C-alpha cells in the first residue's frame, strides 16, 4: 500500500473531485452530517477554519485549509475489500498518522497531528482500465478543538504511516511498490518511443494518457517545455526519476537512438568503356503555335486541418466553436482554476480560452463572469499575432482566461 499526502489550495475542487469523479463512491464522512453535498462539505471546513482564525496569535494567517490523502493498496491487497473494509482503512490511516511524532526543522519539541478529530471525507475511485481501487481523503486543517494540524513533512508522515499499516497487514512496503510501478512506466515510455514513426512530443504525451497515466507538462515563461511528471494514483514520478533518457530535454535524442538511420554503402563505379558510334541526329522539337493550348499544371488543394466542435454555454447563449485538433489538448489538459474561485471548474476556464481563441471576446467575458470571475477583459486589439503559431496563441488565450476567471478583489480604504 502507498499513501501520499499534500496540502491543497483549491479545497472545493479537491472535494468535488473526490466525490463526483466518474464512478466515485462515498466511503465515509466524519464529524459532518450525512447526505451533505461536496460544495457544502468544503464550505463547512472553510467556515470552521475562518471561525478559529481569530484564535491564532502568532504566525501568518492560514491560507491552505485542506490536506488531501491518496491511499492506494495493490489490486491483490484489496481484492476482497468490502465498503466496510475501506471505511476501516480510512480511519486506520488517520489514526496511524496521528500516532506519529516528528520534530520539524527549526523546532525543538515533537509535534503530532489530530486528523482523526478533524472533519474529513473519503471517496473511492477506480481506474478506468486496470480497475484498481484507491481512496481519496480530504481533511480539514483545523481540528474540532480549534488547533491547526501540523503539515511540516506531511509526505514523510504519510510514508511512515503506510509502512506501519503494511507491516500490520503483511503487505508490500511502499518502496517495493513504487519501484515496481516506476519500472512499468519506464517500459511503456520505451515502447511508445519505439512505435513513433517521427518524434512528436504531443503524440508521446497522448499515448501515455491513453494508457491511463496522468501526465503533467511543465513550461517556462517562454512556453518552452522544461519537464513533466507521469504517474497513476499515488505513484507520480518526475521524468528524471523514471530515467535520464526520458527527461524532456533528452526525449528526442532517445527517439533518434531507437530509430537509427540506415547506413548507405557507397559502391565505386566501374570504369566506362568507350565504343565508337555514329553521332545521333538531334530531333527538332516544333515550337507551339498560338493555336495550340498550353497545358497548365494541376494545383493540388491544401489539406484542411482537422477540427473538433464544442458547444459552449456562456451563461447568456450557446456558442458553437471549432477548435483545431493540434491545439485542443492544450485547452483540455493545461487549464487550471484560479485560486480563490470556488465556483469555476476547469471546463469553465478551458471554454473561456476557446472563445478567446476564435475571437468571441464578449462571449468569453460573459463566460468568465458567469463562473465567478472578475478579472479584466482583453484589450480591443486582442488576437493572434502575425509571427505567432497556433499553439503559442492557444497558451496565451489560456493564460488570459485564467486571469479573467480570478475572483474580483475587494479593495478596502481607510475609515475615519
C-alpha positions in Angstrom: 0.0 0.0 0.0 1.2 3.5 -0.8 0.0 6.6 0.9 0.6 10.2 -0.3 -0.3 13.5 1.3 -0.2 17.1 0.3 -1.7 20.5 1.3 -4.1 21.7 -1.4 -5.0 25.4 -2.1 -8.2 24.6 -4.0 -10.3 22.8 -1.4 -13.6 23.0 -3.2 -12.2 21.4 -6.3 -10.5 18.6 -4.3 -13.7 17.6 -2.5 -15.7 17.7 -5.8 -13.0 15.5 -7.5 -13.0 13.0 -4.6 -16.8 12.6 -4.6 -18.0 13.5 -8.1 -15.4 11.8 -10.3 -16.9 9.2 -12.7 -17.9 6.0 -10.8 -16.7 7.6 -7.4 -18.3 6.2 -4.3 -18.7 7.9 -0.9 -16.8 5.9 1.7 -17.3 7.8 4.9 -18.0 11.3 6.3 -16.6 12.1 9.8 -17.8 14.9 12.0 -20.2 16.2 9.4 -23.9 15.5 8.6 -24.7 12.5 6.4 -26.0 13.2 2.9 -24.3 16.6 2.6 -23.1 17.5 -1.0 -19.4 18.2 -1.8 -19.7 22.0 -2.0 -21.4 22.2 1.4 -18.6 20.0 2.8 -16.0 22.4 1.6 -17.9 25.5 3.0 -18.2 23.8 6.4 -14.5 23.2 6.5 -13.7 26.7 5.3 -16.1 28.3 7.7 -14.6 26.3 10.6 -11.1 27.4 9.7 -12.1 31.0 9.5 -14.0 30.8 12.7 -10.9 29.8 14.6 -8.6 32.2 12.7 -9.1 34.9 15.4 -7.5 32.5 17.9 -4.2 32.5 16.1 -1.9 35.0 17.8 1.4 34.2 16.1 2.4 33.4 12.5 0.7 34.4 9.3 -3.0 33.7 8.5 -4.0 30.2 7.4 -4.4 30.1 3.7 -4.4 26.5 2.6 -7.2 25.0 4.5 -7.2 21.3 3.5 -4.9 18.3 3.4 -5.5 15.6 0.7 -4.5 12.0 1.1 -4.4 9.2 -1.5 -4.3 5.6 -0.3 -3.6 3.0 -2.9 -3.4 -0.7 -1.9 -2.3 -3.1 -4.7 -5.0 -5.0 -6.6 -4.1 -8.2 -4.7 -4.2 -6.5 -1.3 -7.7 -5.0 -1.8 -9.3 -7.8 -3.9 -11.6 -9.0 -1.1 -12.3 -5.5 0.4 -15.9 -4.6 1.2 -17.1 -1.0 1.7 -16.7 -1.6 5.5 -13.1 -2.5 4.9 -12.5 0.8 3.1 -14.1 2.7 5.9 -11.9 0.9 8.4 -8.8 1.7 6.3 -9.8 5.4 6.2 -10.0 5.5 10.0 -6.9 3.4 10.5 -4.8 5.6 8.2 -5.7 8.8 10.1 -5.2 7.1 13.5 -1.7 5.9 12.4 -0.8 9.4 11.1 -1.8 10.9 14.4 0.3 8.5 16.4 3.5 9.6 14.7 5.5 12.3 16.3 8.0 14.3 14.3 10.3 17.2 15.2 10.0 19.6 12.3 13.1 21.6 11.1 13.6 24.6 13.3 11.6 23.2 16.2 12.6 21.5 19.4 9.5 19.7 20.5 7.8 16.7 18.9 4.7 17.6 17.0 1.7 15.3 16.3 -1.4 15.8 14.2 -5.1 15.3 15.1 -6.7 14.4 11.8 -9.0 11.8 13.4 -10.6 14.6 15.3 -10.9 16.8 12.2 -13.7 17.0 9.6 -12.8 14.5 6.8 -14.4 12.7 4.0 -13.4 9.8 1.8 -14.2 8.8 -1.8 -13.4 5.5 -3.5 -12.1 5.7 -7.1 -11.4 3.1 -9.7 -9.0 3.1 -12.7 -10.9 3.1 -16.0 -8.7 0.4 -17.5 -7.0 -1.6 -14.8 -9.9 -1.4 -12.3 -7.5 -0.8 -9.4 -9.3 0.9 -6.4 -7.8 3.7 -4.4 -9.1 6.0 -1.7 -9.1 9.8 -1.8 -9.4 11.6 1.6 -9.8 15.3 2.3 -9.2 16.6 5.8 -9.7 20.0 7.4 -6.5 21.7 8.6 -8.1 22.8 11.9 -9.4 20.1 14.2 -12.7 20.3 16.2 -10.8 21.9 19.2 -9.6 24.8 17.0 -6.0 23.5 16.8 -4.2 23.6 13.5 -2.8 20.3 12.2 0.9 20.5 11.5 1.8 19.8 7.9 5.6 20.0 8.1 7.0 17.0 6.2 3.4 15.7 5.7 4.6 13.4 2.9 7.1 11.8 5.2 4.4 11.2 7.9 2.3 9.5 5.2 5.1 7.2 4.1 5.8 6.3 7.7 2.1 5.6 8.4 1.9 3.4 5.2 4.9 1.3 6.4 3.3 0.7 9.8 0.0 -0.4 8.2 1.8 -2.6 5.7 3.7 -4.3 8.5 0.5 -4.8 10.4 -1.3 -6.4 7.5 1.6 -8.2 5.9 1.5 -6.1 2.7 4.3 -4.9 0.5 6.2 -1.9 1.6 5.8 1.4 -0.4 9.3 1.4 -1.8 8.8 -2.0 -3.3 5.6 -1.0 -4.9 7.0 2.4 -6.1 10.0 0.7 -7.7 7.8 -1.8 -9.4 5.5 0.9 -10.9 8.4 3.0 -11.9 9.7 0.1 -14.0 6.3 -0.3 -15.6 6.3 3.4 -16.6 9.8 3.1 -17.9 9.0 0.1 -20.1 5.9 1.8 -21.6 7.9 5.1 -22.3 10.4 3.0 -24.2 7.7 1.1 -26.1 6.0 4.4 -27.0 9.1 6.0 -28.4 9.9 2.8 -30.4 6.4 2.9 -32.0 6.6 6.6 -33.0 7.5 6.9 -36.7 8.5 10.5 -36.2 9.2 12.5 -33.0 6.2 14.4 -31.7 6.1 15.4 -28.0 2.3 15.9 -28.1 1.7 12.5 -29.6 4.1 11.0 -27.0 2.0 12.6 -24.1 -1.2 11.4 -25.8 -0.1 7.8 -25.9 0.9 7.9 -22.2 -2.6 9.3 -21.3 -4.3 6.6 -23.4 -2.5 4.1 -21.1 -4.4 5.9 -18.3 -1.2 7.6 -16.9 -1.5 11.2 -15.6 0.9 13.4 -17.5 1.5 17.0 -16.4 3.9 19.0 -18.6 5.8 22.0 -17.1 6.7 25.1 -19.2 8.9 28.1 -18.5 7.9 31.7 -19.1 8.8 31.4 -22.8 6.3 28.5 -23.1 9.2 26.0 -23.6 8.8 22.5 -22.2 11.2 22.1 -19.3 9.9 19.0 -17.7 6.9 16.7 -16.9 5.6 14.3 -14.4 4.0 10.9 -15.1 2.1 8.5 -12.8 -1.0 6.8 -11.7 -2.9 7.0 -8.5 -0.5 7.5 -5.6 2.7 6.8 -7.7 3.7 10.0 -9.5 7.3 10.5 -10.8 9.3 13.2 -12.3 10.7 12.3 -15.7 14.2 12.3 -14.3 13.2 9.7 -11.7 11.9 7.4 -14.4 15.3 7.7 -16.3 17.6 10.4 -17.6 16.9 9.4 -21.2 13.1 10.2 -20.7 13.7 13.8 -19.5 12.1 16.5 -21.6 15.5 17.6 -22.9 16.6 14.1 -23.8 13.5 12.6 -25.3 14.2 13.5 -29.0 17.8 12.2 -28.7 16.4 8.9 -27.2 14.0 8.6 -30.0 16.8 9.0 -32.6 18.8 6.3 -30.9 15.8 3.9 -31.1 15.4 4.8 -34.9 18.9 4.8 -36.4 19.1 5.9 -40.0 20.2 3.0 -42.4 23.8 3.3 -43.4 24.3 3.7 -47.1 27.2 1.7 -48.7 29.0 3.6 -51.5 29.8 1.4 -54.5 32.8 2.6 -56.7 31.5 2.8 -60.3 33.3 0.7 -62.9 35.5 2.4 -65.5 33.3 3.0 -68.6 34.4 1.5 -71.9 34.3 3.9 -74.9 32.9 2.4 -78.1 32.9 4.5 -81.3 29.5 5.1 -82.6 27.9 7.4 -85.0 26.6 10.7 -83.6 22.8 10.6 -83.5 20.9 13.5 -85.1 19.2 15.8 -82.6 15.5 15.8 -83.1 13.9 19.1 -83.8 11.0 19.9 -81.3 8.4 22.0 -83.0 7.5 25.3 -81.2 3.9 25.6 -80.1 1.8 27.8 -82.2 -0.7 30.2 -80.9 -3.5 27.8 -81.9 -2.1 25.1 -79.6 -3.4 25.3 -76.0 -0.8 25.4 -73.2 -1.1 22.7 -70.6 -1.5 24.2 -67.1 0.0 22.3 -64.2 -2.7 20.9 -61.9 -2.8 22.6 -58.4 -3.3 20.2 -55.5 -5.7 21.6 -52.9 -4.1 22.1 -49.5 -5.3 19.6 -46.8 -7.8 21.1 -44.4 -6.7 20.7 -40.7 -9.0 18.5 -38.6 -11.1 20.4 -36.1 -13.4 19.5 -33.2 -16.7 21.3 -32.5 -17.5 22.5 -28.9 -21.0 23.8 -27.9 -20.2 26.3 -25.1 -22.8 27.7 -22.8 -21.7 31.3 -21.9 -24.4 31.9 -19.4 -26.5 34.0 -21.9 -26.2 32.0 -25.1 -24.7 28.8 -26.6 -21.8 29.4 -28.9 -20.6 26.7 -31.3 -16.8 26.9 -31.9 -14.4 24.8 -34.0 -11.0 24.2 -32.4 -8.1 22.6 -34.4 -7.1 19.2 -33.1 -3.5 20.4 -33.0 -4.3 22.7 -30.0 -7.3 21.0 -28.5 -5.2 19.1 -25.9 -3.7 22.4 -24.6 -7.1 23.7 -23.6 -8.3 20.3 -22.1 -5.1 19.3 -20.3 -3.4 22.6 -19.1 -6.4 24.6 -17.8 -6.4 25.4 -14.1 -8.9 27.0 -11.8 -7.6 30.3 -10.2 -7.0 30.3 -6.5 -10.0 31.6 -4.5 -12.6 30.8 -7.1 -14.8 28.1 -5.6 -17.5 28.4 -8.4 -15.5 27.9 -11.5 -14.4 24.5 -12.9 -11.5 23.5 -15.2 -14.0 23.2 -18.0 -15.2 26.8 -17.5 -11.6 28.1 -17.8 -10.9 26.0 -20.9 -14.1 27.1 -22.6 -13.3 30.8 -21.9 -9.9 30.3 -23.5 -11.5 28.6 -26.6 -13.9 31.6 -27.0 -10.8 33.9 -26.9 -9.1 31.7 -29.4 -11.9 32.1 -32.0 -12.3 35.8 -31.3 -15.6 35.8 -29.3 -14.3 38.4 -26.8 -17.8 39.4 -25.4 -18.8 35.7 -25.0 -15.6 34.9 -23.2 -16.1 37.8 -20.8 -19.7 36.7 -20.2 -18.5 33.1 -19.6 -15.8 34.2 -17.1 -18.3 36.4 -15.2 -20.9 33.6 -15.0 -18.4 31.3 -13.2 -17.3 33.8 -10.6 -14.6 35.6 -12.4 -14.0 39.3 -12.0 -10.7 39.8 -13.9 -10.2 42.3 -16.6 -11.2 41.6 -20.2 -8.7 41.5 -23.1 -7.8 44.8 -24.9 -9.6 45.8 -28.1 -6.7 44.7 -30.3 -6.7 41.1 -28.9 -6.0 38.4 -31.4 -3.3 36.2 -33.0 -0.1 37.9 -33.9 1.4 37.5 -37.4 4.5 35.8 -36.1 2.7 33.6 -33.6 1.9 30.0 -34.2 -1.4 28.4 -33.1 -0.1 26.5 -30.1 1.6 29.6 -28.7 -1.6 31.7 -29.2 -3.6 28.9 -27.5 -1.5 29.1 -24.4 -1.7 32.9 -24.4 -5.5 32.5 -24.6 -5.4 30.1 -21.6 -3.3 32.5 -19.6 -5.8 35.3 -20.3 -8.8 33.0 -19.4 -7.1 32.2 -16.1 -6.8 35.9 -15.4 -10.4 36.6 -16.4 -11.7 33.8 -14.1 -9.9 35.2 -11.0 -12.4 36.4 -8.4 -12.7 40.2 -8.1 -10.7 41.6 -5.2 -12.4 44.0 -2.9 -10.3 47.0 -2.1 -10.8 48.4 1.4 -10.0 52.0 2.1 -9.2 53.7 5.4 -12.2 54.5 7.6 -12.4 57.7 9.6 
